[in-house]
Amino acid sequence: MNIVYRVFMIIFGAFIFAVGLNSFTIANNLAEGGFTGIALLIYYLYEFPTGWVILFLNIPLFIIAWLYLGKNSLIYTILGTISVSVLIEITANFRIPTDDLLLAALYSGVTTGIGLGVILRNGGTTAGVDIIARLINKYFGISLGKIIFAFDIIVILVSAIFLGSKIAMYSLVGLFLTSRVIDLVQEGVNTAKAIMIISNESKVITDIITTELQRGTTLLEGHGGYTDYKKDVILCVVNRSEISRIKSIVKTIDKNAFVIVSDVHEVLGEGFSHY
């Protein structure tokens, strides 16, 4: 990936995150997880600038990460963190207060999720809990997801003490949505379906899929664990709109065929997205 493009996208993602945080989270006194949540709590209680607090909290972690985790992706992590911190302060006046906290939480979750997703997709991070989680994982073997989730919950619970349980509950809605949007941005929106077909009529089914749907297929060698028979397994990736047509074709050709349909979050190659 082009370095200039990657740097631009990390900064762009940081801008989206900063606007979402200021416009919906801070404007409506909502909480957040991670180091951002700690910085927000400090801002609500003492009015210290959120962006600079985030940067201050992360400086010791940059040093630790450099010493114990290596410098391979640390440069992009520093870029992402500094960009977020600076842009949070630049966009500090972007505020959209509302009486509907659920709406604020939803918009906060979507915008911050898109921003973080763009940063992560381009090799950056916003440091904080990510670095702590990687260290704990390296030396104690605890999964990254569990560490980050536990840390977020602790921050939200502490926020509930100072901001109230109502704010904490709405913030959890935003936090959940943020995680889902991050996944969506990282995995891509070009979702498709993968279909595996085990049939004695694999050649006929393959020919029809190729000629009628203009989709390529791959034949895998299968071996029945119970019957000990060898047969081809058809693997094909199609758009969601084509799945009904394929099932109809299989049903017409071989009613005894075994069909497996699964979600595919991103497809790169001919007929789908380009690399």
C-alpha positions in Angstrom: 0.0 0.0 0.0 1.3 3.5 -0.9 2.8 5.1 2.2 1.4 8.6 1.3 -2.1 7.1 0.9 -1.8 5.2 4.1 -0.7 8.3 6.0 -3.5 10.4 4.5 -6.1 7.8 5.4 -4.9 7.5 9.0 -5.2 11.3 9.3 -8.6 11.2 7.6 -9.8 8.5 10.0 -8.6 10.5 12.9 -10.5 13.5 11.7 -13.8 11.5 11.4 -13.2 10.1 14.9 -12.5 13.5 16.4 -15.6 15.1 14.8 -17.7 12.2 16.1 -16.3 12.4 19.6 -16.8 16.1 19.8 -20.1 16.4 18.0 -22.0 13.6 19.7 -20.0 12.1 22.7 -18.7 15.2 24.4 -21.6 17.4 23.3 -23.9 15.1 25.2 -21.7 14.2 28.1 -21.5 10.5 27.1 -18.7 8.2 28.2 -16.3 6.1 26.3 -14.1 3.1 26.8 -10.3 2.9 26.9 -7.9 5.8 27.3 -10.4 8.0 25.5 -12.9 7.3 28.2 -10.3 8.2 30.9 -9.6 11.5 29.1 -13.3 12.3 28.8 -13.8 11.7 32.5 -10.9 14.0 33.4 -12.4 16.6 31.0 -15.9 16.4 32.5 -14.5 16.7 36.1 -11.6 19.1 35.6 -12.0 20.5 32.1 -8.5 19.4 31.0 -8.4 19.3 27.1 -9.4 15.8 26.0 -6.9 15.6 23.1 -3.9 16.6 25.1 -4.8 14.2 28.0 -5.0 11.3 25.5 -1.5 12.2 24.1 -0.1 12.6 27.6 -1.4 9.2 28.8 0.1 7.5 25.7 3.6 8.9 25.8 4.9 6.4 28.4 3.2 3.6 26.4 5.1 4.6 23.2 8.4 4.1 25.1 7.3 0.8 26.5 6.0 -0.4 23.1 9.3 0.6 21.5 11.3 -1.4 24.0 9.2 -4.5 24.3 7.1 -4.8 21.1 9.4 -3.5 18.4 9.1 -0.5 16.0 7.5 -2.2 13.0 4.0 -0.6 13.3 4.8 1.9 16.1 5.3 4.8 13.6 1.8 4.4 12.3 0.5 4.1 15.9 2.2 7.4 16.9 0.8 9.0 13.8 -2.7 7.8 14.6 -2.5 8.9 18.2 -1.0 12.3 17.6 -3.5 12.9 14.7 -6.5 12.0 17.0 -5.2 14.2 19.8 -4.6 17.3 17.7 -7.8 17.0 15.7 -9.9 16.5 18.8 -8.7 20.0 19.9 -9.0 21.5 16.4 -12.6 20.3 16.2 -13.5 21.1 19.8 -16.2 23.5 18.8 -18.0 20.9 16.7 -20.9 20.2 19.1 -24.4 18.9 18.4 -26.2 18.6 21.8 -29.5 16.8 21.8 -32.1 15.8 24.4 -32.2 12.3 22.8 -29.3 10.5 24.4 -30.0 7.3 22.4 -29.7 9.2 19.1 -26.5 10.8 20.4 -25.1 7.4 21.3 -26.0 5.9 17.9 -24.4 8.7 16.0 -21.4 8.7 18.3 -20.9 4.9 17.7 -21.2 5.2 14.0 -18.9 8.1 13.5 -16.2 7.1 15.9 -16.4 3.5 14.6 -15.9 4.7 11.0 -12.9 6.8 12.1 -11.2 4.0 14.1 -12.0 1.5 11.4 -10.2 3.6 8.7 -7.2 4.1 11.0 -7.0 0.4 11.8 -7.6 -0.7 8.1 -4.5 1.4 7.1 -2.2 0.0 9.7 -2.5 2.6 12.4 -3.9 2.5 16.0 -4.7 5.0 18.7 -2.4 3.2 21.1 -3.7 3.2 24.7 -5.3 -0.1 25.7 -4.1 -1.7 22.5 -0.4 -1.5 23.6 -1.3 -2.7 27.2 -3.3 -5.6 25.8 -0.4 -6.6 23.5 2.0 -6.6 26.4 -0.2 -8.7 28.6 -0.9 -11.1 25.7 2.8 -11.4 25.0 3.8 -12.3 28.6 0.6 -13.9 30.1 -1.2 -15.3 27.0 -4.5 -13.6 27.7 -6.4 -12.7 24.5 -6.4 -9.2 23.2 -10.2 -9.0 23.0 -10.7 -10.0 26.6 -8.2 -7.5 27.9 -9.6 -4.6 25.9 -13.2 -5.5 26.7 -12.4 -5.7 30.5 -10.6 -2.4 30.4 -13.5 -0.7 28.6 -16.1 -2.1 31.1 -14.0 -0.9 34.0 -13.8 2.6 32.5 -17.5 2.7 31.8 -18.3 1.5 35.4 -16.0 4.3 36.9 -17.8 6.8 34.6 -21.1 5.6 35.9 -20.0 6.6 39.4 -19.3 10.2 38.4 -21.8 10.6 35.5 -24.7 8.4 36.5 -25.9 5.0 35.4 -28.1 6.4 32.7 -25.2 8.0 30.9 -23.2 4.8 31.3 -26.0 2.6 29.8 -26.3 4.9 26.8 -22.6 5.0 26.4 -22.5 1.1 26.3 -24.9 1.3 23.4 -22.5 3.6 21.5 -19.5 1.5 22.5 -21.1 -1.7 21.1 -22.0 0.1 17.9 -18.5 1.4 17.6 -17.1 -2.1 17.7 -19.5 -3.4 15.0 -18.8 -0.5 12.7 -15.0 -1.0 13.1 -15.5 -4.6 12.0 -17.6 -3.5 9.1 -15.0 -1.0 7.9 -12.1 -3.4 8.3 -13.8 -6.3 6.6 -15.4 -4.2 3.8 -18.9 -3.7 2.7 -18.6 -6.0 -0.3 -20.2 -9.0 1.6 -21.0 -12.0 -0.4 -21.9 -15.7 0.1 -19.7 -18.7 -0.2 -21.4 -21.9 -1.2 -20.1 -25.5 -1.1 -22.0 -28.2 -2.9 -21.4 -31.9 -2.4 -23.2 -33.8 -5.2 -22.9 -36.8 -7.5 -23.8 -34.4 -10.3 -21.1 -31.9 -9.7 -20.0 -31.6 -13.4 -23.6 -30.7 -14.5 -24.1 -28.2 -11.7 -20.7 -26.6 -12.4 -21.5 -26.2 -16.1 -24.8 -24.5 -15.4 -23.3 -22.1 -12.8 -20.6 -21.2 -15.3 -22.9 -20.7 -18.3 -26.0 -19.2 -16.6 -24.5 -17.1 -13.8 -21.1 -16.4 -15.3 -19.5 -17.4 -12.0 -16.3 -19.4 -11.7 -16.2 -22.5 -9.6 -13.5 -24.5 -7.9 -13.7 -28.3 -7.6 -12.2 -29.7 -4.4 -11.5 -33.4 -3.9 -13.8 -34.8 -1.3 -13.7 -38.2 0.5 -16.8 -39.5 2.4 -15.8 -40.3 6.0 -18.7 -42.9 6.3 -19.2 -44.1 2.7 -15.5 -44.0 1.8 -16.6 -42.7 -1.7 -14.7 -40.0 -3.5 -16.6 -37.1 -5.0 -16.0 -33.5 -6.1 -17.0 -30.6 -3.8 -18.0 -27.4 -5.6 -16.8 -24.1 -4.1 -18.3 -20.9 -5.5 -18.5 -17.3 -4.2 -21.5 -15.3 -5.4 -23.4 -12.1 -4.6 -26.3 -12.4 -2.1 -28.8 -11.9 -4.9 -27.5 -15.0 -6.7 -27.8 -17.5 -3.9 -31.4 -18.3 -4.5 -30.7 -19.1 -8.1 -27.9 -21.5 -7.2 -30.0 -23.3 -4.7 -32.7 -23.7 -7.3 -30.2 -25.1 -9.8 -28.9 -27.6 -7.3 -32.4 -28.7 -6.3 -33.4 -29.2 -9.9 -30.3 -31.3 -10.7 -29.8 -33.2 -7.5 -32.3 -33.2 -4.7 -29.9 -35.2 -2.5 -27.1 -32.7 -2.8 -25.5 -31.4 0.4 -25.3 -27.6 0.3 -23.4 -25.3 2.8 -23.9 -21.5 2.6 -21.8 -19.1 4.6 -21.1 -15.4 4.8 -18.0 -13.9 3.2 -17.1 -10.4 4.5 -14.8 -9.4 1.7 -14.0 -10.8 -1.7 -11.0 -9.6 -3.8 -10.5 -10.7 -7.3 -12.3 -11.0 -10.7 -16.0 -10.3 -10.5 -15.7 -8.6 -7.1 -13.5 -5.9 -5.6 -10.0 -5.1 -6.9 -7.0 -5.4 -4.7 
